Amino acid sequence: MKNIIVICTCLAAAVLVAAEPATKAGRFASKAGRFTIEMPGEPKEQINKIDTALGPIDLHLFVFSPDPNIVYIASYADYPEDVIKKSDSEKMLNGARDGAVKNINGKLDREKKITIDKHPGRDISIVADQAMARVRMYLVDARLYQVILVSTSKESVTSKDAEKFLDSFKLADKR
């Protein structure tokens, strides 16, 4: 059971994820993150400073784990504007994909190019020894969004409920 927590920790850049008791499900909105998503319970916010080749970046995570076998995560991180202007979005997304796979010592099972409001993204599945992850990531200007579902059960990450969670992510106005 703790293995799913370890995998999520690696996937979400060394974040300690603890199971939260079930709470009210519904639409969650992050004003600062400028997004909304349907969560099965109230997520807990965490901010972690991540050292990257681009310098330190704050990773904002919204995590809900109804039990030790499944974790729902929405996250965002802002890259320096000057780096984004010089970078190719496909290379940035490839790097994020490769990092997610490497962080959990997994294998890329499936990948599809996607978009959100004309911004590029990826929908990937990762298989690891004791878990499976579904990740949707979007590069919106200088911000990388990730919507992550990790479970010890393949059925949990391929179910209609998983698709509903992943599909529920929406960008909010920039105000």
N, C-alpha and C positions, 0 to 999 in steps of 0.2 A: 504493500500500500504506500509506503513512503517513497517508493521508486518513482511514482508519478509526480510527487512533489519535487524530487531531485531533477527529473527531466524538465519540468516547468521552470525550475530555478535556472537551469542552463539555458533554456530557450528564451527566457525573458531576461537575459543578461545578469545572471547571478542574483536573482531576487528570491528571497525566502517566501514561499507561498504556504500559508497554513489554511486548513479547511475552516470555512466560516459556517456558522449555523444558517440554515435556510431562513431567508427573510423575504420581504415583499418583492415579487417579480414585477418587471415593467420596463418602461422606457427610461434609460439613463442618459443624461445629457451632461457633457463637459463643456462649460462655457469657454474656458481657457483653451481646451483642446479643439473646440469648434466642431464637435461631432455629437451624434446621438446613436444609441444602440439599444436593442432589447436584451436585457440580462434576466436570467432566471431568479435573480436575487440582487440585493444591494451590494455593489462592488466596493472593495476597500482600495483607497488610493495610496500609491507608493511612488516616490520619486527617487531615482537612483542616478548618481553621476557615473557615467561610463567613460572610461578612457578608450579613445579610438585613434586611428591613424590621423584623423582630422582634428584631434584635440578632444578635450572633455565635452561630453554631451549629456544633458539631462534627459533621462528616459522616464516618461510619465506613464504609470501602469494603473489600470483599474481591474482588479482581480476579484473573481467570485468563485469559490469552490464549495459546492453543496456537500461534497463528501471527498474522501481522499483519492477517489478514482477518476475524478473529472475536474478540470479547471477551465474557466472562461476568462479570457483576458482581452482587453482593448488597450492599446498603447499608442503613444506618439512620441517622436523625438524630432527636434529641430536641428538641421544642419546649418553651418555658417552659410550665409547668402552667397559669399564670394566663391565658395567651393561648388555650390549648386550651379552657378552660372558657368563654371568651367567644366562641369561634369556631364556625362551622358546618362540620361535617366535609365536606360536599359542596363548599363554597367552598374549603376547604383542599386537597382533592383536585383541584379544577378548577385551582387555582393551581399545584400541582405538575405537573399535566399540561401546562398552558400554558407553564410554565418549561422543561420538557423539550423541547417542540417548538421553542420560541424559541432555546434554547441551541445547537441544532444546525442552525438555519435550515432546519428541515424543515416538513413538512406532516402534519397528523394524518390518517392513512389510515383508522383504525378505532378505535372505542372501545366498551367494554362495561363496565357496572357489575358488580363482583364482590364477594365477601366472603371473609374468612378467619376462622373461629371467630366468626362474627357481627359482625366488624369490617368497615367499608366499604372498598372498594378500586376500582381501575380496571385494566383490561387494555387497553393501547393499542398501536397500531402507528404508527410515524413513518417517513416516507419523506423522505430527503434526497438531494442530488445524487449522492453516491457511496456511499450506505449505506442500510440499513434497520435500524430498532430495534424490538424488542418490549420493552415495559415493563409490569410488574405492580407496582402500588403499593398499599400498605395503610396506613390510619391506625389505629393501635392505641393507644388512650389518647393520650398525648402524643408518640408515636413514629411517624415515617413510615418504612416499609420500602419499598425498591425492589429489584426483581429485574429485571435488564437484560441483554438479549442484543443485541449490535450486530454486523452483518456487512456485507461488501460484496456478499454473495450473498443474494437474496431467499429462495432455497431453504433457506438455513441458518437463517433466523429463522422459517420456516413449516413446518419439518420435524417429524417425530415426535420427534427428539432435542431440538429446541427446546422442544416441549410438555412433554417429560419433565423438562427442566431447570426450566422455569417452574412446573410442577406440583409439583416436589419441595420447594418452599419450605414449611416448617412452623414454626409458633410453638412455642417450648419453654415449659416451666413458668417462672413468674416468680421462682422461688427464687433 
